[in-house]
Amino acid sequence: MLLQQEIQSKRSPLLTKLKDKMNRKISQSGLDTTTRYDLHTRLNAMHDHVKVCHGDFHPGNVIVDRDGRLHIVDWSHATQGNGSADAARTYLLFRLEGKDDWAERYLQIFCDRNDVVRQYVSQWMPIVAASQLVKGKPEEWEFLMRWVDVVDYQ
């Protein structure tokens, strides 16, 4: 967790903006027009930040060298943006793997260490889930749709 906090303490103005990437992915998600509109509206209302976000932070992307130092790999999804979006993605990745206890513990630690309320990170969940749909993995579709489909349309 300290690694992610360290990453998010950095700035890199040349990185793609997280909101731009998420808006693009929502547009390509295959969701219906109303849902996409709602998600774009939610995303655009979220606070802008310029923290470095790994975009795929999970234990599989952390390696330990011979001296016990930790290193983060796979920076292909890095963006600048809101660290809570990055936390929401990590949470959903744990849940996708069936590691619900890990997901809950991770989110608790993230919120405590970053002085962020869980509800704020939760606001990112539908947005992040929709962006994950772009990968087109049939085995993830139902799970992700439960996170995306949180609005009762009238």
C-alpha positions in Angstrom: 0.0 0.0 0.0 2.9 2.3 0.7 4.0 1.8 -2.9 0.8 3.0 -4.3 0.8 6.0 -2.0 4.4 6.8 -3.1 3.3 6.5 -6.8 0.4 8.9 -6.2 2.7 11.4 -4.5 4.4 12.0 -7.9 3.3 14.3 -10.8 3.9 13.7 -14.5 2.1 16.3 -16.6 3.0 14.6 -19.9 1.0 11.5 -19.0 -2.5 11.0 -20.5 -5.2 12.3 -18.3 -7.2 9.6 -16.5 -10.5 11.3 -17.3 -9.7 11.4 -21.0 -8.8 7.7 -21.0 -11.9 6.7 -19.0 -14.2 8.8 -21.3 -12.7 7.0 -24.3 -13.2 3.6 -22.8 -16.8 4.3 -21.7 -17.5 5.4 -25.3 -16.1 2.1 -26.5 -17.7 -0.1 -23.8 -20.8 -1.2 -25.8 -23.1 0.0 -23.1 -26.4 1.6 -24.1 -26.6 5.4 -24.8 -28.3 6.3 -21.5 -25.8 4.4 -19.4 -22.9 5.9 -21.3 -24.3 9.4 -20.9 -24.8 8.8 -17.1 -21.2 7.5 -16.7 -19.7 10.4 -18.8 -21.7 12.9 -16.6 -20.5 11.2 -13.4 -16.9 11.1 -14.6 -16.8 14.7 -15.7 -18.2 15.8 -12.3 -15.4 14.0 -10.4 -12.6 16.1 -9.0 -9.6 16.6 -11.2 -6.2 15.6 -9.8 -2.8 15.2 -11.3 -1.5 12.3 -9.3 0.4 9.5 -11.1 -2.0 6.6 -11.3 -0.6 3.2 -12.2 -3.8 2.0 -13.7 -3.2 -1.7 -13.0 -1.9 -1.8 -9.4 -2.1 -5.3 -7.9 0.3 -7.8 -6.4 1.1 -9.4 -9.8 2.7 -6.1 -10.8 4.9 -5.8 -7.8 8.2 -7.7 -7.7 10.7 -8.2 -5.0 14.4 -8.1 -5.8 17.1 -10.2 -4.0 17.6 -7.4 -1.5 13.9 -7.4 -0.6 13.2 -4.1 -2.3 9.8 -3.8 -4.0 9.5 -2.6 -7.6 6.4 -1.9 -9.6 6.2 -3.2 -13.2 3.7 -2.9 -16.1 3.3 0.9 -16.5 1.4 0.7 -19.8 -1.8 1.9 -18.1 -0.3 4.9 -16.2 -2.2 8.2 -16.3 -2.4 11.4 -14.3 -5.5 11.8 -12.3 -7.5 11.0 -9.2 -5.9 8.4 -6.9 -9.3 7.2 -5.8 -10.0 5.9 -9.4 -6.8 3.9 -9.2 -7.9 2.5 -5.8 -11.3 1.6 -7.3 -9.6 -0.3 -10.0 -7.4 -2.2 -7.6 -10.5 -3.0 -5.5 -12.4 -4.3 -8.5 -9.4 -6.4 -9.7 -9.3 -8.1 -6.3 -13.1 -8.7 -6.5 -12.8 -10.1 -10.0 -10.3 -12.7 -8.7 -12.7 -13.7 -5.9 -10.5 -12.1 -3.2 -13.3 -10.2 -1.5 -11.6 -10.1 1.9 -8.4 -8.7 0.3 -10.5 -6.1 -1.6 -12.1 -4.9 1.6 -8.9 -4.8 3.5 -7.1 -3.0 0.7 -9.8 -0.4 0.4 -9.9 0.2 4.2 -6.1 0.7 4.3 -6.2 3.0 1.2 -8.8 5.2 2.7 -7.2 5.3 6.1 -3.7 6.2 4.7 -5.0 8.7 2.2 -7.7 10.3 4.4 -10.4 9.5 1.9 -13.8 8.3 2.7 -14.9 5.0 1.2 -18.0 6.6 -0.3 -15.8 8.8 -2.5 -13.8 5.8 -3.8 -17.1 4.0 -4.4 -18.3 6.8 -6.6 -15.6 5.7 -9.0 -16.6 2.0 -9.1 -19.3 2.2 -11.9 -16.9 4.4 -14.0 -14.0 2.0 -13.6 -16.1 -1.1 -14.1 -17.4 0.4 -17.4 -13.9 1.1 -18.6 -12.9 -2.5 -17.8 -15.7 -3.7 -20.1 -13.5 -2.6 -23.1 -11.3 -5.6 -22.5 -14.2 -7.7 -23.8 -13.7 -10.7 -21.4 -17.0 -12.6 -21.4 -16.2 -14.1 -18.0 -16.0 -10.6 -16.5 -19.1 -9.1 -18.2 -21.8 -10.0 -15.6 -19.7 -9.1 -12.6 -18.7 -5.7 -14.1 -22.3 -5.0 -15.2 -23.5 -5.3 -11.6 -21.1 -2.5 -10.7 -22.0 -0.4 -13.8 -25.8 -0.8 -13.4 -26.2 1.1 -10.1 -28.6 3.8 -11.4 -32.4 3.4 -11.5 -33.4 5.1 -14.7 -36.8 6.7 -14.7 
